Amino acid sequence: MESSSSPKHTIKVAAISGSLRKASFHNGLIRSAIEITNQSIDQMSIEHIDISSLPMLNTDLETDDKFPPEVESFRQKILQADCFLFASPEFNYTVTASLKNAIDWGSRIPNVWADKAAAVISAGGSFGGGLSQYSLRQCGVYLDLHFINKPEFFLNAFEYPPKFDDDGNLIDEEAKERLKAVLLALKAFTLRLQGGS
Ligand SMILES: Cc1cc2nc3c(=O)[nH]c(=O)nc-3n(C[C@H](O)[C@H](O)[C@H](O)COP(=O)(O)O)c2cc1C
């Protein structure tokens, strides 16, 4: 277990993957983050929030000031989280449609993302999905999300040796260490934002 000062409560991290693929590397990154947290980070827990059932955003679906049930449930989970871990694949130099859709539903009034800490991680081609991270950070300005700047986590998923197995599980030990450093930074920044509580 790490030796940093302990928070008074368990920090709840909502983890969101921008991939709908079964053997997704990004779902694998979140599974690995959960395992690392359970094994070696005190007073923090990560829940993977599934966004696959969210309808495509259409404000006509908001009736009598209510959201569709899947959207309401998603928004409640976001509201209850202390901070966010985005695993954000890069599609055509930006975030995936599914992740942007989830972000947009959360941004409907009242914006449920506001004033919380976040981290973004990605795996992909040569830049390891990095351009999606900068797109997401740009959205974060309007959403009033506070992303940690360092450490950054990009992973070239296609270079030898393999970083993931056939099921999308992260198998690279060095990447796991870097992922742990991101999680510790997210925890520390969340505590700072919450005034050390
Ligand atoms: C439509 C599409 C566009 C993509 N565009 C990019 C890209 O711009 N840059 C990149 O590095 N990889 C790109 N990729 C590759 C994906 O980022 C890569 O397959 C990644 O593993 C997808 O995440 P996942 O494994 O979690 O599903 C693209 C893949 C698809 C299907």
Ligand as a Chemical Component Dictionary entry (heavy atoms), coordinates in Angstrom:
data_LIG
# 
_chem_comp.id                   LIG 
_chem_comp.type                 NON-POLYMER 
_chem_comp.pdbx_formal_charge   0 
_chem_comp.three_letter_code    LIG 
# 
loop_
_chem_comp_atom.comp_id 
_chem_comp_atom.atom_id 
_chem_comp_atom.alt_atom_id 
_chem_comp_atom.type_symbol 
_chem_comp_atom.charge 
_chem_comp_atom.model_Cartn_x 
_chem_comp_atom.model_Cartn_y 
_chem_comp_atom.model_Cartn_z 
_chem_comp_atom.pdbx_ordinal 
LIG C1  C1  C 0 -12.741 4.519  -37.277 1  
LIG C2  C2  C 0 -11.378 4.369  -36.680 2  
LIG C3  C3  C 0 -10.510 5.443  -36.694 3  
LIG C4  C4  C 0 -9.246  5.328  -36.102 4  
LIG N1  N1  N 0 -8.424  6.416  -36.109 5  
LIG C5  C5  C 0 -7.237  6.350  -35.448 6  
LIG C6  C6  C 0 -6.413  7.505  -35.330 7  
LIG O1  O1  O 0 -6.734  8.583  -35.801 8  
LIG N2  N2  N 0 -5.242  7.393  -34.640 9  
LIG C7  C7  C 0 -4.853  6.192  -34.061 10 
LIG O2  O2  O 0 -3.783  6.135  -33.438 11 
LIG N3  N3  N 0 -5.623  5.085  -34.164 12 
LIG C8  C8  C 0 -6.801  5.141  -34.839 13 
LIG N4  N4  N 0 -7.611  4.037  -34.905 14 
LIG C9  C9  C 0 -7.162  2.809  -34.223 15 
LIG C10 C10 C 0 -7.769  2.709  -32.828 16 
LIG O3  O3  O 0 -7.421  3.819  -32.039 17 
LIG C11 C11 C 0 -7.282  1.436  -32.172 18 
LIG O4  O4  O 0 -7.809  0.362  -32.913 19 
LIG C12 C12 C 0 -7.641  1.309  -30.714 20 
LIG O5  O5  O 0 -7.131  0.087  -30.271 21 
LIG C13 C13 C 0 -9.144  1.316  -30.493 22 
LIG O6  O6  O 0 -9.402  1.205  -29.107 23 
LIG P1  P1  P 0 -9.983  -0.149 -28.464 24 
LIG O7  O7  O 0 -8.944  -1.209 -28.600 25 
LIG O8  O8  O 0 -10.229 0.211  -27.033 26 
LIG O9  O9  O 0 -11.267 -0.486 -29.185 27 
LIG C14 C14 C 0 -8.856  4.109  -35.517 28 
LIG C15 C15 C 0 -9.750  3.019  -35.513 29 
LIG C16 C16 C 0 -10.993 3.152  -36.081 30 
LIG C17 C17 C 0 -11.944 1.970  -36.031 31 
# 
loop_
_chem_comp_bond.comp_id 
_chem_comp_bond.atom_id_1 
_chem_comp_bond.atom_id_2 
_chem_comp_bond.value_order 
_chem_comp_bond.pdbx_ordinal 
LIG C1  C2  SING 1  
LIG C2  C3  SING 2  
LIG C2  C16 DOUB 3  
LIG C3  C4  DOUB 4  
LIG C4  N1  SING 5  
LIG C4  C14 SING 6  
LIG N1  C5  DOUB 7  
LIG C5  C6  SING 8  
LIG C5  C8  SING 9  
LIG C6  O1  DOUB 10 
LIG C6  N2  SING 11 
LIG N2  C7  SING 12 
LIG C7  O2  DOUB 13 
LIG C7  N3  SING 14 
LIG N3  C8  DOUB 15 
LIG C8  N4  SING 16 
LIG N4  C9  SING 17 
LIG N4  C14 SING 18 
LIG C9  C10 SING 19 
LIG C10 O3  SING 20 
LIG C10 C11 SING 21 
LIG C11 O4  SING 22 
LIG C11 C12 SING 23 
LIG C12 O5  SING 24 
LIG C12 C13 SING 25 
LIG C13 O6  SING 26 
LIG O6  P1  SING 27 
LIG P1  O7  DOUB 28 
LIG P1  O8  SING 29 
LIG P1  O9  SING 30 
LIG C14 C15 DOUB 31 
LIG C15 C16 SING 32 
LIG C16 C17 SING 33 
# 
